[in-house]
Every structure is written in C-alpha cells, then in structure tokens.
Amino acid sequence: MLAETICSAVSAAGLGIAAISAYRKRFLSAARIAAYALVPLGLVMTGAVEWIAETAFSPVAWAGFGVLGVAWLLFLSTRAVERRRAGRQETAGGAEPRAVAPAASAPSRAVTAKPQAGQSAGEDFSDIEAILKKHGI
C-alpha cells in the first residue's frame, strides 16, 4: 500500500512540473515530463508495483534468482571449457611444426627445419641461394 501511495505522489509531482513547463511555453519539454510522470501511475494501476513488492520480500523469489545465477555460471563455464578443448585440438592436429606462416613457400620452410645428422646449422645454404636467385639477387 505504501509503494502505491509513493508512486501516485511521484506522478502527481511530475504532472505539476509538466504543468509549470507548459505555462512557460515549453510544450515539448512539458509533454516529455508528463510522459515520465505517468509511468509510475500506470505501473500501480496494472498491478506491477504490487507484484514487485511481493517478489522483493519473498524468499522463494530470491532462491529462484539464485538458481538462475547458478545456471548462468554453468553455461559460461561449459562454454569456456569447450573453447579450450577446441584450441587444444587445433594445435595438436598438425604433424609438422609451424615455425613459419602456413602459406610460406617450401624453401622458407626448409630454412627453419632442423639440420640433419652429420650437418651443422651453417652448412646448408642451398635453400638460401635458391631464394636469392629467385629474387634476382
């Protein structure tokens, strides 16, 4: 009952301010203020204020909000786990290590490859020479 009285008083005050604005020839502003002032009165007349008051003081309603929160957290955590699993499958899917861009040419991949047994890292310059010849250097 108190909430309905407060909403009615707020609406009456808002309509009074709208009347003052209209008296000062600010009709657009007065119409906007009147629209905002009628919202609490409309909520009281539809019963929404009574429903909100009953919900705010109901332990069952608060338990329901808690259950909804737990469900939301479960949805978020399962999505995070799915994203992690998808990321792990993508990285484990390739047999060849990706030290260079996937669209790189074969000679550039060979440069990043590890030297074979019996060769040192500085001995294999044939790939580098091929790249330089390709570019005219």
Buried (B, 14 or more C-beta within 10 A) or exposed (E): EEBBEEBBEBBEEBBEBBEEBBEEEBEEBBEEBBEEBBEBBEBBEEEEBBEEBEEEEEEEEEEEEEEEEEEEEEEEEEEEEEEEEEEEEEEEEEEEEEEEEEEEEEBBBBBEEEEEEEEEEEEBEEBEEBBEEEEEE
